[in-house]
Amino acid sequence: MKIALIDYGAGNVKSIEFALERLGYSSELTSNAKTIKAADRVIFPGVGEASTAMKMLKSTGLDLVIPTLEQPVLGICLGMQLMCNYCEEGDTNGLNIFDVKVVKFNNQLKVPQVGWNTIFDLKTDLFKGIEENAYMYLVHSFYVPLHQDSIANSSYGVDYSVALHKNNFYGVQFHPEKSGKIGEQILKNFIEIQ
């Protein structure tokens, strides 16, 4: 199983590598389009700011590569947000995989939302063996509104999409690599998706 982690200068990649190692898988951090296209699974991680991240993707041409991938792809946190049409953070156009805009939590809420929150309305094999209202770890100031591609939701002042799925593309707002055994199960489910 070849697992490519897309390298575009985003932080937090080591914790994903370690989580995959605990599951018995090695991964390669790469910005090489050929390596990414040849991988069995692609993980698009993300910690950082949307407009800076998109500039990095464009500088390597990965903004054109990612939407054309045909194997299962998992965007995490900012990775998921960049797979959407547009993000209010930095007035950033995304990769147009999910037809939705990423918006900022309203000013009445403490942002970023940091910590554990429940996820519910779970759909698809990504959540196989995961119970409704399981706790996942989140750190974010922007969110995806409820959407036709939602496969899990959460609530922070408003109900919102915490996971998306369309064709071979999956996205999660939470950090499975920082969410203990349940997060590892979600990573395992992603790797095993047919």
TABELWO-V623686 format. One record per backbone hydrogen bond with DSSP energy under -1.0 kcal/mol. NH is the residue of the N-H (numbers start at 1). CO is the residue of the C=O. E is the energy in kcal/mol with one decimal. If there is no record, write none. Layout:
NH;CO;E
NH;CO;E
//
This chain:
4;41;-2.6
5;28;-3.1
6;43;-2.6
7;30;-2.7
11;47;-1.6
17;13;-2.3
18;14;-2.8
19;15;-1.9
20;16;-2.5
21;17;-2.2
22;18;-2.2
24;21;-1.5
25;20;-2.6
28;3;-2.5
30;5;-2.7
36;32;-2.4
37;33;-2.7
38;34;-1.6
40;2;-2.0
41;2;-2.0
42;72;-2.1
43;4;-3.0
44;74;-3.3
53;49;-2.4
54;50;-2.5
55;51;-2.0
56;52;-1.9
57;53;-2.3
58;54;-2.6
59;55;-2.1
62;57;-1.6
64;61;-1.3
65;61;-1.1
66;62;-2.5
68;65;-1.6
69;66;-1.6
73;168;-2.5
74;42;-2.6
75;170;-2.8
76;44;-2.5
77;172;-3.1
78;46;-1.0
79;76;-2.5
81;77;-2.1
82;78;-2.7
84;81;-1.5
85;100;-1.5
87;92;-3.1
88;102;-2.6
91;88;-1.8
92;87;-2.5
94;85;-3.1
95;82;-2.8
96;84;-1.4
97;83;-1.9
98;83;-2.5
100;98;-2.0
102;86;-3.2
103;143;-2.7
105;141;-2.4
109;106;-1.8
113;140;-3.1
115;138;-2.6
117;136;-2.4
119;134;-1.9
120;153;-2.6
123;151;-2.5
127;124;-1.6
128;125;-1.6
130;127;-2.2
133;119;-2.2
134;131;-1.2
136;117;-2.8
138;115;-2.9
140;113;-1.9
143;103;-3.4
150;147;-2.0
151;163;-2.6
152;163;-1.1
153;120;-3.1
154;160;-2.3
156;158;-2.2
160;154;-2.7
161;144;-2.6
162;152;-2.6
163;152;-1.5
164;171;-2.5
165;149;-2.1
166;169;-2.6
169;166;-2.5
170;73;-2.8
171;164;-2.3
172;75;-2.9
173;162;-2.9
175;137;-2.9
178;175;-1.5
179;176;-1.4
183;179;-1.7
184;180;-2.1
185;181;-2.2
186;182;-1.7
187;183;-2.1
188;184;-2.7
189;185;-2.8
190;186;-2.3
191;187;-2.3
192;188;-2.0
//
